[in-house]
Amino acid sequence: MTGTVFSLSRNERLRFTDLLKSMKSEERIKGFENVLNSRTRYFSVLMENISHAHNSSAVMRSCDCFGIQDVHLVDDNNYYPIHKDVTMGASKWLTLKRYYKSDENSAVALKALKDKGYRIVATTPRGDANPLFNFDIKTGPALFVFGTELTGISDVVMDYADEFLTIPTTGFTQSLNLSVSVALILHHVTAGLYSSDTDWNLTDEEKEVLMLEWLIKSTPKVDLIEKRFLQTI
């Protein structure tokens, strides 16, 4: 994605946004606006070293479906390929942040997000974890952390966690597939969030930036369009 326009003044960015909008149908722009009005950063998701690409891609699809804008990827193996047949294009509309350059990627990610005001909610099947139906939406913004398919969350996540969350089950199997767990949790917490009086919406500036990002990603030959626009300012 081109990035020069994001360093321009707000008025210049809005002019470029209007230019790209003029190349789309009213229905397409209305669709973008409707999705933006349902997006939130009150909740975010972090995946820690998910080894199966189909699982991480399915999680991204669930995040898009339930209005979660930010997905954080702790990636000690520098992997995380995205399967477009699984995401159904969802990753294109999400804000993805990868942590892979440090020897302590989980700690770097969790500290940064805690500093932004997120409570760290570690998902786990352990018996003393808070059942999903008791989760308190209004306590504050939450980052839901999901660990590897085989061993779950790491000890680093355990140390950083403010809360532990579990999906109660009654069968012989003690845990659910990763992507199923994410979908169930996000469906439950966002349903409660969107029907509450909590201030969960994006700011006007965040919507403007995302609108421009989405227009850029969905416009053919946008680099050429941007080059011509920059010559006019």
Buried (B, 14 or more C-beta within 10 A) or exposed (E): EEEEBEEBEEEBBBBBBEBBBEEBEEEBBEEBEEBBEBBBBBBBBBBBBBEBBBBBBBBBBBBBBBBBBBBBBBBBEEEBEBBEEBBBEBBBBBBBBBBBEEEEBBBBBBEEBBEEEBBBBBBBBEEEBEEBEEBEBEEEBBBBBBBBBEEBBBEBBBEBBBBBBBBEEEEEEEBBEBBBBBBBBBBBBBEBBBEEEBEBBBEEEBBBBBBBBBBBEBBEEBEEBBEEBEEEE
